[in-house]
Amino acid sequence: MNKWKTAFFMLATVVLLTIIIIAYFIFSPTENVNLVDEGNETIKSSILRVQTTTNEFEAIAKKYLSEAIKDSPIDVQLEVDEQIYLFSDLIIFGVTIPIQMDFDPIVDDGNIRMKQTKVHIGKFNIPPSTVLKIVKDSVNFPSWIIVLPDEEEIYVDLSRLNIADGNRVRAKAINLEKDEILLEIIVPTR
């Protein structure tokens, strides 16, 4: 057999195997999970895995955070880079003092535990737990954001965050240094 026929059949085999593998992944069933809603009713759900970057994650987080605290007397801004940064202003004795809090995100059973690593408050030296206590008392956070001053962390309970049509989200992995964030969207199939 000549070398062109052999090359053609090898190429045809590779193309056919590629199509079969892609079709397998497209048409294979999704993972099903059972959720229990607040009425203790079991709901069958499917999971969609989403890998995102820090920029995309920041945009999503800003959207939900701004909607959740829009009626709060103090504004909180968020930035995601190699850590998660929260910015705000405190008014103490009529003086506006800028605050920056740095957090390391930790995935905890599908939720995000943000462990505080640094606090920047102008030239003042205030303990991180005190700053978190002030923020907790000053900002009207939604029920899914829990500020824990004694532990120096903020707990983001994604299981309480309701996105479109009863869908839920949970974190699987967050590695900001490698710009890799893996989330799961849980879609009830009822």
Summary of the structure (lengths in Angstrom):
residues: 190
radius of gyration: 23.2
end to end distance: 58.1
largest distance: 91.1
contacts: 491
relative contact order: 0.16
helix: 30%
strand: 43%
